[in-house]
């Protein structure tokens, strides 16, 4: 199966290269890895040991950020290096101040793994949630460099637990310790004979709780909202936006803040047509009578929930919903589409009556009215976040034995 994996990696690289001719993200994926090893050599002194954090994208960075910052606070002399797989993570956090260096992860080949690990000289590697790369993991293991998975989560439908998943299971054996989100994941790994696990919870709860305790303030947004009730829609896609357009028409006394997942000019233009009474954040002035505010840049959403009474989380009509916890941390009940089965927190919030999943515009309106009338949904959401914090502390306590 290794030859299949290696072929797939090479084929993936070729496809991205071809797409880069007309796709911006693919172009960044290619250009960001050009001369990658010489760039690393200019910034990283291999005489020093580093703590290597790898994140797939921006969401995983925010998930692992509490641990990274917790380690840096407790061990300020430690040098941290970060790699990203996706441009959506690297391009936004490439200037993150706590890291000695921030780079794209080269494609997972034997030679790339050898060279990267030699240049980074990690004393440990920390990967978040579901990033599993065979050659990087094997090279770390062979060089006796501890490898940790944080906020790990497993489901019985995954390939690791299928009869044909032997190659994928072999990657799990390279991991020094798994820090898991839930008991189901721990039990599933035990069926494979893997005992090196700790039920530590999800570091995202620590991140969103910290953010909600001291959010960034946006005076222009506050003035836009005024005294009106506010509905915040985050990480939306076109199917979400079609439903939201009808809802905003039905409730003209509400303000809508919509932060789409894609903020390219073409999509923003489409949103302005869909929401005629709208204004872009980049054009927002201190006084605005518009009903809809379209966020046309990145990095604001996690703090914008502070202005909302109800939140809508996008992605549920596609591959899966985005982050519900950022809104819940502010004590805001949430609504999302039908594809949430991979997200334990969404299931938990529904069971607490702090969230509702919808399938169409009729159900969206019913959910909106139900949560607006509820006196307890927001409180349940906030209490849920508070009860789940502490994962960062538990992980650091375990990692102390590995620090030089």
C-alpha positions in Angstrom: 0.0 0.0 0.0 3.0 2.3 0.4 3.4 2.6 -3.3 -0.3 3.6 -3.6 0.2 6.3 -1.0 3.4 7.6 -2.7 1.7 7.7 -6.0 -1.3 9.5 -4.6 1.0 12.2 -3.1 2.8 12.7 -6.4 -0.5 12.9 -8.3 -1.9 15.4 -5.8 1.1 17.6 -6.3 0.7 17.4 -10.1 -3.0 18.3 -9.9 -2.3 21.3 -7.7 0.4 22.4 -10.1 -2.0 22.3 -13.0 -4.7 24.1 -11.1 -2.3 26.8 -10.0 -2.5 28.2 -13.5 -6.0 29.6 -12.8 -6.7 29.0 -9.1 -5.4 31.4 -6.5 -5.2 29.0 -3.6 -3.5 26.4 -5.8 -1.0 29.1 -6.9 -0.2 30.0 -3.3 0.2 26.2 -2.5 2.9 26.0 -5.2 4.6 29.3 -4.8 4.7 28.9 -1.0 6.7 25.7 -1.3 9.1 27.0 -3.9 12.7 27.1 -2.4 11.1 26.0 0.9 14.3 24.4 2.3 16.5 27.4 1.5 13.9 29.6 3.2 13.9 27.4 6.3 17.8 27.5 6.4 17.7 31.3 6.4 15.4 31.5 9.4 16.0 28.4 11.5 19.2 27.6 13.3 19.5 23.8 13.4 21.8 24.0 16.4 18.7 24.8 18.5 16.0 22.3 19.3 12.5 23.4 18.3 8.9 22.5 19.2 7.3 21.8 15.9 3.6 22.5 15.6 1.8 21.5 12.4 -1.6 22.6 11.4 -3.7 21.7 8.4 -5.3 25.1 8.1 -6.5 28.2 10.1 -9.1 26.3 12.1 -6.6 23.8 13.4 -4.2 26.6 14.2 -6.9 28.2 16.4 -7.5 24.8 17.9 -3.9 24.3 18.8 -3.1 27.9 19.7 -4.0 27.6 23.4 -1.4 24.8 23.8 1.2 26.7 21.8 0.7 29.9 23.8 0.5 27.9 27.1 3.9 26.3 26.4 5.4 29.6 25.4 4.1 31.2 28.6 5.4 28.4 30.8 8.6 27.9 28.9 9.5 31.3 27.3 12.9 30.1 26.1 11.5 27.3 24.0 11.7 28.0 20.2 8.6 27.2 18.2 8.3 26.5 14.5 4.9 26.2 12.7 4.0 24.5 9.4 0.7 24.7 7.5 -0.6 22.5 4.8 -3.2 25.0 3.5 -2.8 28.5 2.2 -5.8 29.6 4.2 -3.8 29.0 7.3 -0.4 30.1 6.3 -1.4 33.3 4.5 -3.3 34.6 7.5 -0.9 33.5 10.3 2.5 33.8 8.5 3.5 36.7 10.8 2.4 35.1 14.1 4.9 36.6 16.6 5.4 33.6 18.9 7.0 31.4 16.3 10.7 31.5 15.2 9.6 30.4 11.7 6.3 29.7 9.9 6.4 27.6 6.7 4.3 25.5 4.3 4.7 21.8 4.9 6.4 20.2 1.9 4.6 17.3 0.3 5.0 14.1 2.3 7.8 12.2 0.5 10.8 10.4 2.1 13.3 13.0 1.0 11.2 15.9 2.1 10.6 14.4 5.5 14.3 13.7 6.1 15.3 17.2 5.1 12.6 19.1 6.9 13.2 17.3 10.2 16.9 17.7 9.9 16.6 21.5 9.4 13.9 22.0 12.1 15.8 19.8 14.6 12.6 19.3 16.7 12.7 18.1 20.3 9.0 17.2 19.8 6.3 17.4 17.1 2.7 18.3 17.8 0.0 17.7 15.2 -3.6 18.7 15.6 -6.7 16.5 15.3 -6.5 14.5 12.1 -3.2 15.3 10.3 -1.5 12.0 9.5 1.5 11.9 7.2 3.3 8.6 6.8 6.8 9.7 5.9 6.9 12.6 8.5 5.6 10.3 11.2 8.0 7.5 10.3 11.0 9.8 10.2 10.1 11.3 13.6 9.7 7.8 15.0 13.0 6.6 13.6 14.9 9.6 15.0 13.2 9.0 18.4 11.5 12.4 18.4 8.3 12.4 20.4 5.1 12.9 18.3 1.8 14.0 19.9 -1.7 14.3 18.5 -3.8 16.9 20.3 -7.6 17.2 20.2 -7.6 13.8 18.4 -11.0 12.4 17.5 -11.9 9.0 15.9 -15.1 7.5 14.5 -15.8 3.9 13.7 -16.4 4.8 10.1 -12.8 5.9 9.5 -10.4 3.8 7.5 -8.3 2.9 10.6 -11.0 0.6 11.8 -11.7 -1.1 8.5 -10.3 -4.5 7.5 -8.5 -2.8 4.6 -7.0 0.0 6.7 -3.7 -1.7 7.7 -1.5 0.9 6.1 -3.4 3.8 7.8 -3.2 1.9 11.1 0.5 1.7 10.8 0.8 5.5 11.0 -0.9 5.4 14.4 1.9 3.3 15.8 4.4 6.1 15.2 2.5 8.4 17.6 4.0 8.8 21.1 0.8 9.8 22.7 -2.8 10.7 21.7 -4.7 13.5 23.6 -8.3 12.7 22.7 -11.5 14.6 22.7 -13.9 11.9 23.8 -14.3 8.5 25.3 -15.4 6.9 22.0 -12.1 7.8 20.5 -10.2 6.2 23.4 -12.3 3.0 23.1 -11.8 2.8 19.4 -8.0 3.0 19.7 -8.1 0.4 22.4 -9.7 -2.0 19.9 -6.4 -1.6 17.9 -4.3 -2.3 20.9 -3.3 1.4 21.3 -3.2 2.3 25.0 -1.0 5.5 24.9 -3.9 7.8 25.2 -5.2 10.5 27.5 -8.8 11.8 27.5 -7.9 15.5 27.7 -10.8 17.1 25.8 -10.7 19.7 23.0 -8.3 22.7 23.2 -10.8 24.7 21.1 -12.9 25.2 24.2 -9.9 27.0 25.9 -9.4 29.1 22.8 -13.0 30.3 22.4 -13.4 30.9 26.2 -10.4 33.1 26.2 -11.6 35.0 23.1 -15.0 35.6 24.6 -13.6 36.9 27.8 -11.7 39.7 26.0 -13.0 40.1 22.4 -11.8 42.8 20.0 -14.2 45.7 19.9 -15.3 47.2 16.6 -16.9 50.6 17.2 -18.2 50.9 13.6 -19.9 47.5 13.9 -21.4 48.5 17.3 -22.8 51.6 15.7 -24.2 49.6 12.8 -26.1 47.4 15.2 -27.5 50.2 17.3 -30.3 49.0 19.5 -31.6 46.4 17.0 -31.4 42.7 17.6 -28.6 41.1 15.6 -28.3 37.8 13.8 -24.7 36.8 13.0 -24.0 34.4 10.2 -20.5 33.0 10.1 -18.5 31.0 7.5 -21.5 30.8 5.1 -21.7 29.3 1.7 -24.2 30.0 -1.1 -26.8 27.5 0.0 -26.7 29.1 3.5 -26.9 32.6 2.1 -30.0 31.8 0.0 -31.9 30.8 3.1 -30.6 33.8 5.1 -31.7 36.2 2.4 -35.3 35.1 2.8 -35.1 35.3 6.6 -33.7 38.8 6.6 -36.6 39.9 4.4 -39.1 38.4 6.8 -37.5 40.1 9.9 -36.6 43.6 8.7 -36.3 44.8 12.3 -33.3 42.6 12.8 -29.8 43.5 11.7 -27.8 40.7 9.9 -24.0 40.4 10.0 -22.8 37.9 7.4 -19.2 36.7 7.3 -18.9 34.4 4.2 -16.3 31.6 4.1 -15.1 32.9 0.8 -14.4 36.7 0.6 -13.2 37.0 -3.0 -14.6 40.0 -4.9 -16.9 37.9 -7.1 -18.6 36.3 -4.1 -18.9 39.6 -2.3 -20.5 41.1 -5.3 -23.0 38.2 -5.5 -23.9 38.8 -1.8 -24.5 42.4 -2.4 -27.0 41.5 -5.1 -28.6 38.9 -2.8 -28.9 41.4 0.0 -29.8 44.7 -1.6 -29.9 46.6 1.7 -26.3 45.8 2.6 -23.0 47.5 3.1 -19.5 46.0 3.0 -17.4 46.2 6.1 -14.6 47.8 4.1 -17.0 50.7 3.3 -18.7 50.9 6.7 -19.0 54.4 8.1 -20.0 55.4 11.7 -23.6 55.9 10.8 -25.3 53.3 8.6 -29.0 52.6 8.1 -28.4 49.4 6.1 -29.9 46.2 7.4 -27.1 43.8 6.4 -23.4 44.1 7.0 -21.2 41.9 4.7 -17.8 41.2 6.2 -15.4 41.2 3.2 -12.1 40.4 5.0 -10.7 37.7 7.2 -10.1 37.5 11.0 -13.1 39.3 12.5 -15.7 36.6 12.9 -14.7 35.2 16.2 -15.2 38.6 17.9 -18.3 39.6 15.9 -20.4 37.1 17.7 -20.4 39.4 20.8 -22.9 41.6 19.0 -25.4 38.8 18.2 -28.5 37.4 19.8 -28.6 34.3 17.6 -25.9 32.8 15.3 -26.1 30.8 12.1 -23.1 28.6 11.3 -22.4 27.8 7.7 -21.2 24.7 5.9 -24.0 22.4 6.9 -25.3 22.0 3.4 -21.8 21.1 2.1 -19.0 19.0 3.6 -19.8 19.9 7.2 -20.5 22.8 9.6 -17.8 25.3 10.7 -17.0 26.4 14.2 -20.1 26.5 16.5 -18.0 27.1 19.7 -17.0 30.7 18.9 -20.6 31.7 19.0 -21.6 29.5 21.9 -18.8 31.0 24.1 -20.6 34.3 24.0 -23.8 32.7 25.2 -25.5 32.7 21.8 -27.6 29.8 20.6 -26.8 28.5 17.1 -28.5 27.3 14.0 -26.8 25.2 11.3 -27.6 22.9 8.4 -28.0 19.1 8.4 -24.4 17.9 8.0 -23.1 18.1 11.6 -22.7 14.4 12.4 -18.9 14.6 12.6 -19.0 17.3 15.2 -19.5 16.2 18.8 -20.0 19.8 20.1 -22.9 20.3 17.6 -24.6 17.1 18.9 -24.0 18.3 22.5 -25.4 21.7 21.9 -28.5 20.2 20.3 -29.1 17.9 23.2 -28.8 20.9 25.5 -31.4 22.8 23.4 -28.8 25.4 22.7 -28.7 24.6 19.0 -31.0 23.6 16.2 -30.2 21.9 12.9 -32.4 22.8 9.9 -33.0 21.5 6.4 -34.9 24.3 4.6 -36.2 27.8 4.9 -39.3 26.8 6.8 -37.2 25.0 9.5 -34.8 28.0 9.6 -37.7 30.4 10.4 -39.0 28.0 13.0 -35.6 27.6 14.6 -35.1 31.4 14.6 -38.4 32.0 16.3 -37.9 29.3 18.9 -34.4 30.5 19.9 -35.5 34.1 19.9 -38.3 33.2 22.4 -36.0 31.0 24.6 -34.8 32.5 27.9 -32.3 29.6 28.5 -30.7 28.5 25.2 -27.9 31.1 25.4 -27.1 30.3 29.0 -26.9 26.6 28.2 -24.5 27.3 25.4 -22.2 29.4 27.6 -22.3 26.9 30.5 -21.4 24.1 28.1 -18.2 26.0 27.0 -17.2 26.7 30.6 -17.6 23.0 31.6 -15.3 21.8 28.8 -12.3 24.1 29.3 -9.0 22.8 30.8 -7.7 20.7 28.0 -4.6 22.8 27.6 -3.6 22.5 31.2 -4.0 18.7 31.1 -1.8 18.4 28.0 1.0 20.6 29.3 1.1 18.7 32.6 1.6 15.5 30.6 4.2 17.0 28.3 6.4 18.3 31.1 8.3 15.0 31.3 9.4 15.5 27.6 10.8 19.0 27.9 14.5 19.3 28.0 
